[in-house]
Amino acid sequence: MERRNAGQTGREDQYVRGTPDDPYPLPARRWQEAVHRPGLYDLQIDTSILSPEQAAATIRAHLDAGEPCTALQQLASRRR
């Protein structure tokens, strides 16, 4: 919500912003729920505290460690 509330040059009126009375407006809550459904992840990264470089390094470390990546397979099996 911080990024959304800060606005983007040229797009000031395109996003609903939080207010003190409604810090997480309904459109933003619905979007958050939709993009995280069904909630299967191989790795979770908090991009609110990591820089893009740190996030990329975290992903690289996960892949280099040979951690199993099964989320896409699990999602595909649900669609069959």
N, C-alpha and C positions, 0 to 999 in steps of 0.2 A: 504494500500500500504506500510505502514511502516513495517509491519510484513513480507510482501512478499520481500521487498527490503533488509531487514535484512538477509534474507536467512535462510535455515535450514541445519544443518550439515548433510552431505551425500546426500543432494538434491539440491545442489547449481546450477546445470544446468537444473533443471526441471521446473522452473518458469520464466516467462517473468518478468523482473523488469522495473520499471519506470526509466526514464532518465530526465534530465532537459528539453529536447526538447519535450518529451512525458511522462509526469508524470503518466498518466493512460493509459497504452498500450491497444490496441484493445481487445486482449483476456481477459484481466481483466475487461474491461468495459462490454463486452458481458456476461461474467459470472455474474457480478453484476446485470445486467438487467434480466437475466434468473432466478436467484434464488429469485428475489423479485417480479416476475410476478405471480399473478395479483395484488399483493400489499394489500392483506387482512390480517390484524393482529389483534389479541386480545390485544396485548401489544407490545410496541416497546422499546427495550433496546439498549443503545449505549455501546457496549462492548469495544469501543476504550477508554472510560473514566471510565468504571466500572470494578472492579476486578471480577473474577468468583464468589467469595463469595457475593459481592454486587449485581451482576446480579441475583443470585439464591435467595437472600433475597427479591429483587424486585418482582420476580415471585411469591414467597411464599406469600408476602403481597397482591399481586393482587388476588391470589386464596383465601386467608383467608378473604378478603374483600367481597367475593361472587360476584365479578364482572362477568357479563355474558361472556361466552366464546362461540362465535358463528362463528368464522372464518372458522373452519373445516366444519361446517354445511352449510355455504354459499358456500364454494368450492364444496362440495358434491352435492348440489342442482344444480349447474351449469353444472355438468357432466351428469345429468339425461336427 
